[in-house]
């Protein structure tokens, strides 16, 4: 994967390339940033760059970054070896089948697995490569569907950490770097996290860990302290607009509107273009909750709770994050400054009437209530109890802002 396939993030590209050119690549990088900013795309592009350019030819003792263009390389056999090496690496990376690139990611336990089997990334190699073949921008929901998940939470198991340690103990098959790309390391259970920590404390030779995290604060502090953090920014509207025109072939006016509402997220831009996207379902459930809470219709709120309880836990958590976002957007809507709002037309239509009910009297308590529900669902609490409690308390809080 080339850097030109990454949307925006020129600063990150420049910094990472400079680290490689100067021979100062840290053994562990933690890539963070808001959802949809392209953390995984940056990680894949840098992993490709490490594997293609991080090659030391037999006759040289220093890292050659681009042997074909270097004036220092005069020996034709060295130049030929470098060019041949580059072609081989590029061929293997097209399908993400490079032997020195190791992926670790959250997995689920399928019914066909034995009771004592801890799922590992190798159990889902086919599904992972199918997802990557669709592009480097994807969500946890897409990955869960790809795995065929039901009402489960995906984690990185201790067995996965053991398997990664075994792979990294081997020598680089291509004579350059070995790269361990860990997607969503915050989903490691405690046993897995402690084993990864040991790997970071005593990293195998020629190994670079690339950790792509949505919630770095959930990582062990000891893990965070052993990584160099690179925080990516939201995408610029201009970058999203240009990518929409180039990759999605939509007209400039539509691209400009979508880019603004996307608020720096390429994933949200794609959601807006998708007429059947999940956020529309979440908006309907948000409107229903708030209207029923205002009407104090406990009977219907119970039905709402039962409907939401049927969602998988991952979907429930995404819905709660969406609710939090909408509460904030409705609060900001009261300032009557369109430049501060990032809502679709459907979301804004609801806010015209609902926004006055979200104000200084209740916004903090509502957000805390939603965040608490998100935490409880993440800890496998009974969904019916969590959401019914949320619905009843929402009655008090919505009326408090009246």
VODORO-658166 format. One record per atom (N, C-alpha, C): x, y, z. Coordinates in steps of 0.1 Angstrom, whole numbers, padded with zeros to 4 digits, always signed. Layout:
N
XYZ
...
//
This chain:
402
+0009-0012+0000
+0000+0000+0000
+0009+0012+0000
+0006+0022-0009
+0014+0034-0010
+0007+0045-0002
+0015+0055+0001
+0010+0067+0009
+0000+0074+0001
+0000+0074-0012
-0010+0081-0020
-0024+0075-0019
-0025+0063-0013
-0038+0057-0010
-0044+0062+0003
-0036+0069+0011
-0041+0074+0024
-0047+0088+0022
-0059+0090+0028
-0065+0103+0026
-0060+0113+0037
-0054+0123+0032
-0048+0133+0040
-0036+0128+0049
-0035+0133+0061
-0025+0129+0071
-0011+0131+0065
-0008+0141+0058
+0005+0144+0053
+0016+0146+0064
+0011+0152+0075
+0021+0154+0086
+0026+0141+0092
+0016+0131+0093
+0020+0118+0099
+0030+0111+0089
+0026+0112+0076
+0035+0106+0066
+0049+0112+0067
+0050+0125+0067
+0063+0131+0068
+0071+0127+0080
+0064+0127+0092
+0071+0123+0104
+0076+0109+0104
+0068+0100+0099
+0072+0085+0099
+0083+0083+0089
+0081+0089+0077
+0092+0087+0067
+0105+0093+0072
+0105+0104+0079
+0117+0110+0085
+0123+0101+0095
+0115+0094+0103
+0121+0085+0113
+0128+0073+0106
+0122+0069+0095
+0128+0057+0088
+0141+0062+0081
+0141+0073+0075
+0153+0078+0068
+0164+0081+0077
+0161+0085+0089
+0171+0088+0099
+0175+0076+0108
+0169+0065+0105
+0172+0053+0113
+0168+0054+0127
+0157+0061+0130
+0153+0063+0144
+0138+0057+0146
+0135+0047+0139
+0122+0041+0140
+0121+0034+0154
+0111+0038+0162
+0110+0032+0176
+0105+0018+0175
+0108+0010+0185
+0103-0004+0184
+0088-0005+0186
+0082+0005+0191
+0067+0004+0193
+0061+0018+0190
+0051+0019+0181
+0044+0031+0178
+0029+0029+0182
+0023+0039+0189
+0009+0038+0192
+0002+0049+0184
-0006+0045+0174
-0013+0054+0165
-0027+0056+0171
-0030+0069+0174
-0042+0073+0180
-0049+0084+0172
-0061+0087+0176
-0068+0098+0169
-0083+0095+0168
-0091+0104+0164
-0105+0103+0163
-0109+0092+0153
-0121+0086+0155
-0126+0076+0145
-0127+0082+0131
-0123+0074+0122
-0124+0078+0108
-0113+0086+0102
-0103+0089+0110
-0092+0098+0106
-0082+0090+0097
-0082+0077+0097
-0073+0069+0089
-0061+0063+0096
-0063+0059+0109
-0052+0054+0116
-0047+0041+0110
-0057+0032+0106
-0053+0019+0100
-0046+0021+0087
-0051+0031+0079
-0045+0033+0066
-0031+0038+0068
-0028+0047+0077
-0015+0051+0080
-0006+0040+0084
-0011+0031+0093
-0003+0020+0098
+0000+0010+0087
-0009+0008+0078
-0006-0001+0067
+0004+0005+0057
+0002+0018+0055
+0012+0024+0045
+0026+0024+0051
+0027+0027+0064
+0040+0027+0070
+0046+0013+0071
+0038+0003+0074
+0042-0011+0075
+0048-0015+0061
+0041-0011+0050
+0046-0014+0037
+0059-0007+0034
+0060+0006+0039
+0073+0013+0037
+0084+0006+0044
+0082+0002+0057
+0092-0005+0065
+0097-0018+0058
+0087-0025+0053
+0091-0038+0047
+0097-0037+0033
+0094-0027+0026
+0100-0025+0013
+0113-0018+0013
+0114-0007+0022
+0126+0001+0022
+0136-0003+0033
+0131-0011+0043
+0140-0014+0054
+0149-0026+0051
+0156-0026+0040
+0164-0037+0035
+0179-0033+0035
+0187-0041+0041
+0202-0039+0041
+0208-0049+0032
+0212-0045+0020
+0219-0054+0010
+0232-0059+0016
+0236-0071+0012
+0248-0077+0018
+0260-0069+0017
+0262-0060+0007
+0274-0052+0006
+0274-0039+0013
+0263-0036+0020
+0261-0023+0026
+0258-0025+0041
+0262-0016+0049
+0260-0017+0064
+0250-0007+0069
+0245+0002+0060
+0235+0012+0063
+0222+0009+0057
+0211+0015+0062
+0198+0013+0057
+0196+0021+0043
+0192+0014+0033
+0190+0020+0020
+0175+0022+0018
+0171+0034+0016
+0157+0038+0016
+0152+0037+0001
+0159+0041-0008
+0155+0040-0022
+0167+0038-0031
+0171+0025-0031
+0184+0022-0037
+0184+0026-0052
+0173+0025-0059
+0173+0028-0073
+0176+0043-0076
+0174+0052-0067
+0176+0066-0069
+0188+0071-0061
+0195+0063-0054
+0206+0068-0045
+0219+0069-0053
+0226+0080-0052
+0238+0083-0058
+0250+0075-0052
+0247+0071-0039
+0258+0064-0032
+0259+0049-0036
+0249+0044-0043
+0249+0030-0047
+0254+0029-0061
+0266+0024-0063
+0272+0024-0077
+0274+0010-0081
+0274+0001-0072
+0276-0013-0076
+0263-0019-0083
+0264-0023-0095
+0252-0027-0102
+0245-0039-0096
+0253-0048-0090
+0247-0060-0084
+0239-0056-0072
+0244-0046-0064
+0237-0042-0052
+0224-0035-0057
+0225-0027-0067
+0213-0020-0072
+0203-0030-0077
+0207-0040-0084
+0198-0050-0090
+0192-0058-0079
+0200-0061-0068
+0194-0068-0057
+0183-0060-0050
+0185-0047-0048
+0176-0039-0042
+0163-0038-0050
+0164-0036-0063
+0153-0035-0072
+0144-0048-0072
+0152-0059-0072
+0145-0072-0072
+0138-0074-0059
+0144-0070-0048
+0138-0071-0034
+0125-0063-0034
+0126-0051-0039
+0114-0042-0038
+0103-0048-0046
+0105-0053-0058
+0094-0059-0066
+0088-0071-0058
+0096-0079-0052
+0091-0091-0044
+0082-0086-0032
+0087-0076-0025
+0079-0071-0014
+0066-0065-0018
+0066-0057-0029
+0054-0051-0034
+0044-0062-0038
+0048-0072-0044
+0040-0083-0049
+0033-0090-0037
+0041-0092-0026
+0035-0099-0014
+0025-0090-0006
+0028-0077-0007
+0020-0067+0001
+0007-0064-0006
+0006-0067-0019
-0007-0064-0026
-0018-0072-0020
-0016-0084-0015
-0026-0092-0009
-0024-0094+0006
-0015-0086+0012
-0011-0086+0026
-0007-0100+0030
+0001-0106+0022
+0006-0120+0025
+0021-0120+0028
+0026-0108+0032
+0040-0107+0035
+0044-0116+0047
+0054-0124+0046
+0058-0133+0057
+0063-0126+0070
+0067-0113+0068
+0073-0106+0079
+0063-0095+0085
+0050-0096+0080
+0040-0087+0085
+0030-0096+0092
+0028-0093+0105
+0020-0102+0114
+0008-0093+0120
-0004-0097+0117
-0016-0090+0122
-0021-0096+0134
-0025-0088+0144
-0032-0092+0156
-0044-0083+0157
-0056-0089+0160
-0068-0082+0160
-0078-0089+0169
-0089-0082+0173
-0099-0088+0182
-0106-0100+0174
-0109-0110+0181
-0116-0122+0175
-0127-0126+0185
-0136-0135+0180
-0147-0141+0187
-0146-0156+0187
-0153-0162+0196
-0153-0177+0197
-0165-0182+0189
-0163-0189+0179
-0173-0195+0171
-0178-0208+0177
-0191-0212+0174
-0197-0224+0179
-0189-0236+0175
-0183-0236+0164
-0176-0248+0159
-0162-0250+0167
-0158-0240+0174
-0145-0241+0182
-0147-0249+0194
-0137-0257+0198
-0138-0265+0210
-0139-0256+0223
-0144-0262+0233
-0146-0254+0246
-0133-0249+0252
-0122-0256+0249
-0109-0251+0255
-0100-0243+0245
-0106-0240+0234
-0098-0233+0224
-0100-0218+0226
-0089-0211+0227
-0089-0196+0227
-0087-0191+0212
-0096-0183+0207
-0095-0179+0193
-0083-0170+0191
-0076-0171+0180
-0065-0163+0176
-0067-0157+0162
-0059-0148+0158
-0061-0141+0145
-0060-0151+0134
-0051-0161+0135
-0050-0171+0124
-0063-0178+0121
-0072-0179+0131
-0085-0185+0129
-0093-0178+0119
-0090-0165+0117
-0098-0156+0109
-0090-0149+0097
-0079-0156+0093
-0071-0150+0083
-0078-0147+0070
-0087-0156+0066
-0094-0154+0053
-0103-0142+0054
-0111-0142+0065
-0120-0130+0067
-0113-0117+0068
-0101-0117+0075
-0093-0105+0076
-0088-0100+0063
-0083-0109+0055
-0078-0105+0042
-0089-0100+0032
-0101-0106+0034
-0112-0102+0026
-0116-0087+0030
-0116-0084+0043
-0119-0071+0047
-0109-0061+0043
-0096-0064+0044
-0085-0055+0039
-0086-0053+0024
-0090-0063+0017
-0091-0061+0002
-0101-0051-0002
-0110-0047+0007
-0120-0037+0004
-0115-0023+0007
-0104-0022+0014
-0098-0009+0017
-0094-0008+0031
-0085+0002+0035
-0080+0003+0048
-0089+0011+0058
-0101+0015+0053
-0110+0022+0062
-0122+0013+0065
-0123+0009+0077
-0134+0000+0081
-0137+0002+0096
-0148-0004+0100
-0152-0002+0114
-0153-0016+0121
-0154-0015+0134
-0155-0028+0142
-0168-0035+0138
-0178-0028+0135
-0191-0035+0131
-0188-0043+0118
-0181-0037+0108
-0178-0044+0096
-0170-0057+0099
-0161-0056+0108
-0152-0067+0111
-0161-0078+0118
-0170-0074+0127
-0178-0083+0134
-0187-0091+0124
-0193-0084+0114
-0201-0090+0104
-0192-0100+0096
-0180-0096+0093
-0171-0104+0085
-0168-0117+0092
-0167-0117+0105
-0164-0129+0113
-0177-0137+0115
-0189-0131+0113
-0201-0139+0115
-0205-0138+0130
-0202-0127+0136
-0205-0126+0151
-0220-0124+0153
-0224-0129+0165
-0238-0126+0169
-0238-0117+0181
-0242-0121+0193
-0242-0112+0204
-0230-0115+0212
-0218-0110+0207
-0205-0113+0213
-0197-0100+0213
-0187-0101+0222
-0177-0090+0222
-0164-0096+0217
-0157-0089+0208
-0144-0094+0203
-0133-0089+0212
-0124-0098+0215
-0112-0095+0223
-0099-0101+0217
-0088-0097+0222
-0075-0103+0219
-0071-0111+0230
-0070-0124+0228
-0068-0134+0239
-0053-0136+0242
-0051-0142+0253
-0037-0145+0258
-0031-0155+0248
-0039-0164+0242
-0033-0173+0232
-0028-0165+0220
-0035-0154+0216
-0030-0146+0205
-0017-0140+0208
-0015-0135+0220
-0002-0129+0224
+0009-0140+0223
+0006-0152+0228
+0016-0163+0227
+0020-0166+0212
+0010-0166+0204
+0012-0169+0190
+0020-0158+0183
+0017-0146+0187
+0025-0135+0181
+0040-0135+0186
+0042-0139+0199
+0056-0140+0204
+0063-0151+0197
+0056-0162+0194
+0063-0173+0186
+0067-0168+0172
+0058-0161+0165
+0061-0157+0152
+0073-0147+0152
+0073-0138+0161
+0083-0127+0162
+0097-0132+0166
+0097-0144+0172
+0110-0150+0177
+0118-0155+0165
+0111-0157+0154
+0118-0162+0142
+0125-0151+0135
+0135-0154+0127
+0143-0144+0120
+0134-0138+0108
+0137-0126+0105
+0131-0120+0093
+0133-0128+0081
+0123-0133+0074
+0125-0141+0062
+0130-0134+0050
+0128-0120+0050
+0133-0112+0039
+0145-0104+0042
+0151-0105+0054
+0163-0098+0057
+0161-0084+0062
+0149-0080+0064
+0146-0066+0068
+0139-0066+0081
+0129-0056+0082
+0121-0055+0095
+0111-0067+0096
+0107-0069+0108
+0094-0077+0111
+0085-0067+0117
+0072-0067+0112
+0062-0057+0117
+0051-0065+0123
+0047-0061+0135
+0035-0066+0142
+0025-0055+0143
+0014-0056+0135
+0004-0046+0135
-0008-0051+0143
-0010-0044+0154
-0020-0048+0164
-0032-0038+0163
-0043-0042+0158
-0055-0034+0156
-0063-0035+0169
-0066-0023+0175
-0074-0022+0187
-0068-0030+0199
-0056-0026+0203
-0049-0033+0214
-0057-0031+0227
-0065-0021+0228
-0073-0019+0241
-0083-0030+0243
-0085-0039+0233
-0094-0051+0235
-0086-0063+0240
-0074-0062+0244
-0066-0073+0250
-0072-0075+0264
-0074-0088+0267
-0077-0091+0281
-0065-0089+0289
-0066-0090+0302
-0054-0087+0311
-0043-0097+0309
-0046-0109+0307
-0035-0119+0305
-0028-0116+0292
-0035-0113+0281
-0029-0109+0268
-0021-0096+0270
-0026-0086+0276
-0019-0074+0278
-0006-0075+0285
-0005-0084+0295
+0007-0086+0303
+0017-0093+0294
+0013-0102+0285
+0022-0109+0277
+0028-0100+0266
+0019-0091+0261
+0024-0081+0251
+0034-0071+0258
+0031-0068+0270
+0040-0059+0277
+0054-0065+0278
+0054-0078+0281
+0067-0085+0281
+0075-0084+0268
+0067-0085+0257
+0073-0084+0244
+0079-0070+0241
+0071-0060+0246
+0076-0046+0244
+0088-0043+0253
+0089-0049+0264
+0100-0047+0273
+0113-0054+0267
+0111-0065+0261
+0123-0072+0255
+0119-0075+0240
+0119-0065+0232
+0114-0067+0218
+0124-0075+0210
+0119-0084+0202
+0127-0093+0193
+0135-0084+0183
+0146-0088+0178
+0154-0080+0169
+0147-0077+0157
+0150-0065+0152
+0144-0060+0139
+0129-0060+0139
+0123-0058+0150
+0108-0058+0151
+0102-0044+0154
+0092-0041+0147
+0085-0028+0150
+0070-0032+0153
+0065-0027+0164
+0051-0029+0168
+0043-0016+0164
+0033-0018+0156
+0024-0007+0152
+0010-0010+0159
+0007-0002+0169
-0006-0004+0176
-0016+0007+0171
-0027+0003+0166
-0037+0012+0161
-0049+0012+0171
-0050+0023+0178
-0060+0023+0190
-0070+0034+0188
-0083+0030+0192
-0094+0040+0192
-0095+0046+0206
-0092+0038+0216
-0093+0042+0230
-0080+0039+0238
-0070+0046+0235
-0057+0044+0242
-0057+0045+0257
-0066+0052+0262
-0067+0053+0277
-0070+0040+0284
-0076+0031+0276
-0079+0018+0282
-0068+0008+0282
-0057+0012+0276
-0044+0003+0276
-0038+0005+0290
-0030-0006+0293
-0023-0005+0306
-0013+0007+0304
-0011+0014+0315
-0002+0025+0315
+0012+0020+0312
+0016+0009+0316
+0029+0003+0314
+0031+0000+0299
+0021-0003+0292
+0022-0005+0277
+0023+0009+0270
+0015+0018+0274
+0015+0031+0268
+0029+0038+0270
+0035+0035+0282
+0048+0042+0285
+0060+0036+0276
+0057+0024+0271
+0068+0018+0263
+0065+0019+0248
+0057+0028+0244
+0054+0031+0230
+0056+0046+0227
+0059+0049+0215
+0060+0063+0211
+0046+0067+0204
+0040+0076+0210
+0026+0079+0206
+0026+0089+0194
+0018+0086+0184
+0015+0095+0173
+0000+0097+0172
-0004+0109+0175
-0018+0112+0175
-0022+0119+0161
-0031+0113+0154
-0035+0118+0141
-0046+0128+0143
-0047+0138+0135
-0058+0148+0136
-0070+0144+0127
-0081+0151+0130
-0093+0149+0121
-0088+0153+0107
-0095+0146+0097
-0092+0149+0083
-0097+0163+0080
-0090+0170+0071
-0095+0183+0066
-0106+0181+0057
-0115+0191+0057
-0127+0190+0048
-0123+0189+0034
-0112+0196+0030
-0107+0196+0017
-0102+0182+0013
-0096+0175+0022
-0091+0162+0019
-0103+0152+0017
-0113+0153+0025
-0125+0145+0024
-0132+0148+0011
-0134+0161+0008
-0141+0165-0004
-0133+0159-0017
-0121+0161-0017
-0113+0157-0029
-0114+0141-0030
-0113+0134-0019
-0114+0120-0019
-0128+0115-0024
-0138+0122-0020
-0151+0118-0024
-0153+0120-0039
-0148+0131-0044
-0148+0134-0059
-0140+0123-0066
-0128+0120-0061
-0119+0111-0068
-0123+0097-0067
-0127+0093-0055
-0130+0078-0052
-0144+0074-0054
-0153+0084-0052
-0168+0081-0052
-0175+0087-0064
-0168+0096-0071
-0173+0102-0084
-0186+0109-0081
-0187+0117-0070
-0199+0125-0068
-0195+0140-0071
-0206+0147-0073
-0204+0161-0078
-0198+0170-0067
-0192+0181-0071
-0184+0189-0061
-0193+0195-0050
-0205+0199-0054
-0214+0205-0044
-0218+0195-0033
-0222+0183-0037
-0225+0172-0028
-0213+0168-0019
-0202+0168-0026
-0189+0164-0019
-0186+0174-0008
-0189+0187-0011
-0186+0198-0001
-0195+0196+0011
-0208+0193+0009
-0217+0192+0020
-0214+0180+0028
-0211+0169+0022
-0208+0156+0029
-0195+0158+0037
-0185+0165+0031
-0172+0167+0038
-0174+0175+0051
-0183+0185+0050
-0185+0194+0062
-0192+0186+0073
-0203+0179+0069
-0210+0172+0079
-0202+0160+0085
-0193+0155+0077
-0185+0143+0082
-0176+0147+0094
-0173+0160+0095
-0166+0165+0107
-0152+0157+0109
-0145+0156+0098
-0132+0151+0098
-0131+0136+0098
-0142+0129+0096
-0142+0114+0096
-0146+0108+0082
-0137+0101+0076
-0140+0095+0063
-0151+0084+0065
-0151+0077+0076
-0161+0067+0078
-0175+0073+0079
-0176+0085+0086
-0189+0092+0086
-0193+0097+0073
-0183+0101+0065
-0186+0105+0051
-0193+0094+0043
-0187+0082+0045
-0192+0070+0038
-0206+0067+0043
-0208+0068+0056
-0221+0066+0062
-0232+0075+0056
-0228+0087+0055
-0238+0097+0049
-0242+0093+0035
-0232+0088+0027
-0235+0084+0014
-0244+0071+0013
-0243+0063+0023
-0250+0050+0024
-0264+0052+0028
-0274+0050+0020
-0288+0053+0023
-0293+0044+0034
-0287+0032+0036
-0291+0023+0046
-0282+0022+0057
-0275+0032+0060
-0265+0031+0071
-0271+0030+0085
-0262+0025+0094
-0266+0022+0107
-0271+0034+0115
-0264+0046+0112
-0267+0058+0120
-0282+0062+0118
-0288+0059+0107
-0302+0062+0105
-0311+0054+0115
-0307+0042+0116
-0314+0034+0126
-0312+0039+0140
-0300+0043+0143
-0297+0049+0157
-0305+0062+0159
-0306+0070+0148
-0313+0083+0149
-0328+0080+0153
-0334+0070+0146
-0348+0066+0149
-0349+0062+0164
-0340+0054+0169
-0340+0050+0183
-0338+0061+0192
-0330+0071+0189
-0327+0082+0197
-0340+0091+0198
-0346+0094+0186
-0358+0102+0186
-0369+0095+0194
-0370+0082+0193
-0381+0075+0200
-0378+0076+0215
-0366+0074+0219
-0363+0074+0234
-0366+0088+0239
-0362+0098+0232
-0364+0112+0238
-0379+0116+0238
-0386+0112+0228
-0401+0115+0227
-0408+0108+0238
-0405+0095+0239
-0412+0087+0250
-0409+0091+0264
-0396+0096+0266
-0392+0101+0279
-0399+0114+0282
-0401+0122+0272
-0408+0135+0274
-0423+0132+0277
-0429+0122+0270
-0443+0118+0273
-0445+0110+0285
-0434+0106+0292
-0434+0097+0303
-0442+0084+0301
-0440+0079+0289
-0447+0067+0285
-0439+0055+0289
-0440+0050+0301
-0432+0039+0307
-0434+0026+0299
-0447+0024+0296
-0450+0011+0289
-0443+0010+0275
-0443+0021+0268
-0436+0021+0255
-0421+0021+0256
-0416+0028+0267
-0402+0028+0269
-0397+0013+0272
-0406+0005+0279
-0402-0008+0281
-0401-0016+0268
-0410-0013+0259
-0409-0020+0245
-0396-0015+0238
-0393-0002+0240
-0380+0003+0234
-0368-0004+0239
-0368-0006+0253
-0357-0013+0259
-0356-0028+0254
-0367-0035+0252
-0367-0048+0247
-0361-0049+0233
-0365-0039+0225
-0360-0039+0211
-0345-0037+0211
-0340-0027+0219
-0326-0024+0219
-0318-0036+0225
-0324-0043+0234
-0317-0054+0241
-0314-0066+0231
-0321-0066+0220
-0319-0076+0210
-0306-0073+0201
-0301-0061+0202
-0289-0058+0194
-0277-0065+0201
-0267-0068+0193
-0255-0073+0199
-0248-0063+0207
-0239-0067+0216
-0233-0057+0225
-0225-0047+0218
-0218-0051+0208
-0210-0041+0200
-0219-0030+0194
-0230-0035+0189
-0240-0025+0183
-0246-0016+0193
-0249-0022+0205
-0254-0013+0216
-0245-0003+0220
-0232-0006+0220
-0222+0004+0224
-0220+0015+0214
-0221+0011+0201
-0220+0021+0190
-0232+0030+0191
-0244+0025+0194
-0256+0033+0195
-0254+0043+0206
-0249+0039+0218
-0247+0048+0229
-0237+0059+0226
-0227+0056+0219
-0217+0066+0214
-0224+0076+0205
-0233+0071+0196
-0240+0079+0187
-0250+0088+0195
-0256+0083+0205
-0265+0091+0214
-0258+0103+0220
-0246+0099+0226
-0237+0110+0232
-0234+0121+0222
-0231+0117+0210
-0227+0127+0200
-0239+0136+0197
-0251+0130+0196
-0263+0138+0193
-0267+0147+0204
-0265+0143+0217
-0268+0151+0228
-0259+0164+0227
-0246+0162+0224
-0237+0173+0223
-0241+0182+0211
-0244+0176+0200
-0248+0184+0188
-0261+0192+0191
-0270+0186+0199
-0283+0194+0202
-0280+0205+0212
-0270+0203+0221
-0267+0214+0230
-0261+0226+0222
-0252+0222+0213
-0245+0233+0205
-0255+0239+0195
-0265+0232+0191
-0275+0238+0182
-0282+0250+0188
-0283+0250+0201
-0289+0262+0208
-0282+0275+0206
-0269+0274+0202
-0261+0286+0200
-0264+0293+0186
-0272+0286+0178
-0276+0291+0165
-0264+0296+0156
-0254+0287+0156
-0242+0290+0148
-0240+0277+0139
-0245+0277+0127
-0244+0265+0118
-0230+0260+0117
-0220+0269+0117
-0206+0265+0115
-0201+0255+0126
-0208+0255+0138
-0204+0247+0149
-0211+0233+0149
-0221+0232+0141
-0229+0219+0140
-0225+0210+0129
-0225+0197+0132
-0221+0187+0122
-0231+0176+0122
-0243+0180+0116
-0254+0170+0116
-0259+0169+0101
-0265+0157+0099
-0272+0155+0086
-0285+0163+0086
-0292+0163+0075
-0304+0171+0074
-0315+0164+0083
-0315+0151+0084
-0324+0144+0092
-0322+0147+0107
-0309+0147+0111
-0306+0150+0125
-0309+0164+0128
-0307+0173+0119
-0309+0187+0121
-0324+0190+0122
-0332+0183+0114
-0347+0185+0115
-0352+0181+0129
-0347+0171+0135
-0351+0168+0148
-0346+0178+0159
-0334+0183+0157
-0328+0192+0166
-0336+0205+0167
-0342+0209+0156
-0350+0222+0155
-0360+0223+0167
-0366+0211+0170
-0376+0211+0181
-0371+0205+0194
-0361+0197+0193
-0356+0190+0205
-0345+0197+0212
-0337+0205+0205
-0325+0211+0211
-0328+0219+0224
-0339+0227+0224
-0341+0235+0237
-0342+0226+0249
-0344+0213+0248
-0346+0205+0260
-0332+0200+0265
-0321+0203+0257
-0308+0199+0261
-0300+0212+0264
-0298+0215+0277
-0292+0228+0281
-0283+0226+0293
-0279+0237+0299
-0270+0237+0310
-0276+0229+0322
-0289+0227+0323
-0295+0221+0334
-0293+0205+0334
-0291+0200+0322
-0291+0185+0322
-0281+0179+0313
-0274+0186+0305
-0265+0180+0295
-0254+0171+0302
-0248+0176+0312
-0237+0168+0319
-0243+0155+0324
-0254+0156+0331
-0260+0144+0337
-0264+0134+0326
-0270+0139+0315
-0274+0129+0304
-0262+0122+0298
-0251+0130+0295
-0239+0124+0290
-0233+0114+0300
-0233+0117+0312
-0228+0108+0322
-0236+0095+0323
-0249+0097+0322
-0258+0085+0322
-0255+0076+0310
-0254+0082+0298
-0251+0074+0286
-0237+0067+0287
-0227+0075+0292
-0214+0069+0294
-0214+0057+0304
-0222+0059+0314
-0223+0048+0324
-0229+0035+0318
-0239+0037+0310
-0246+0026+0303
-0236+0019+0293
-0228+0027+0286
-0218+0022+0277
-0208+0013+0285
-0204+0018+0296
-0194+0011+0304
-0200-0002+0309
-0213-0002+0314
-0219-0014+0319
-0221-0024+0308
-0225-0020+0296
-0227-0029+0285
-0213-0036+0282
-0203-0027+0282
-0189-0033+0279
-0184-0043+0290
-0190-0042+0302
-0187-0052+0312
-0197-0063+0313
-0205-0065+0303
-0214-0076+0301
-0226-0076+0311
-0230-0064+0315
-0242-0063+0324
-0254-0067+0316
-0265-0070+0323
-0277-0074+0316
-0283-0062+0308
-0284-0064+0295
-0288-0052+0286
-0302-0047+0289
-0311-0056+0292
-0325-0051+0295
-0325-0042+0308
-0318-0046+0318
-0317-0038+0330
-0310-0025+0327
-0299-0025+0320
-0291-0013+0318
-0300-0003+0310
-0306-0007+0299
-0314+0002+0291
-0327+0006+0297
-0333-0002+0305
-0346+0002+0311
-0343+0012+0322
-0332+0010+0329
-0327+0020+0339
-0324+0033+0332
-0317+0033+0321
-0314+0045+0313
-0327+0052+0309
-0336+0044+0304
-0349+0050+0299
-0357+0058+0310
-0358+0051+0322
-0365+0057+0333
-0358+0070+0338
-0345+0070+0339
-0338+0081+0343
-0338+0093+0333
-0339+0089+0320
-0340+0099+0310
-0353+0107+0311
-0363+0101+0316
-0376+0109+0318
-0373+0121+0327
-0366+0119+0338
-0363+0129+0347
-0354+0140+0341
-0344+0135+0334
-0334+0145+0329
-0340+0153+0317
-0348+0147+0308
-0353+0154+0297
-0363+0165+0302
-0371+0161+0312
-0381+0171+0317
-0374+0182+0326
-0362+0179+0331
-0354+0188+0338
-0350+0200+0329
-0348+0197+0317
-0344+0208+0307
-0355+0216+0301
-0367+0212+0305
-0379+0218+0299
-0380+0233+0303
//
